[in-house]
Amino acid sequence: MQTEIAKTEIDLARSALRPELSLYASNTLARPVARTMEDLYNNNWNIGLSLTFPLFSLYKGRHKIRESHLAVALHRNAEDQEMQRIRVRVRTAFLRHREAIQQVEALQLSEIQAMENYRIMQNRYMNQLAILTDLLDANSVRLEVALQLTAARTRVVYTYYQLLRACGKI
């Protein structure tokens, strides 16, 4: 909108260089000073055409037009910078969301491995081939991976809404 306003300011600056043409009409009803005792009225009608051309606008107008052109260029530049900032925000949000999804996929594989490790340790413990500490460590790893997976899934949802916000949908 600022760019459009600056474009209209160019037209306004150009209009200052143009001559101004006006039409006028008037009616004057007056009682002139009379030397006689008669009551006389003077009725005048005027119609005219006026052409006005400000000479100082020849000098100032050119500079004003160039200033308006520079303002348009400045607003376009600001508009381009804002578009670039928006693109960078969207791209950053998209990359973070994609990284969060990849982290969930990696943690799902880790969860499968932790579950398998816990199952193996539980079988060894039941067969009295491992001690309770090993079983507790495997359980701790399994729970830690499950907690990390839950946090990663939450991060996916969070980054998704950040992406929607960067795109301007929310």
Secondary structure, DSSP 8 states (H G I E B T S, - for coil): -HHHHHHHHHHHHHHTTS-EEEEEEEEEEE----SSSS---EEEEEEEEEEE--THHHHHHHHHHHHHHHHHHHHHHHHHHHHHHHHHHHHHHHHHHHHHHHHHHHHHHHHHHHHHHHHHHHHHHHTTSS-HHHHHHHHHHHHHHHHHHHHHHHHHHHHHHHHHHHHT--
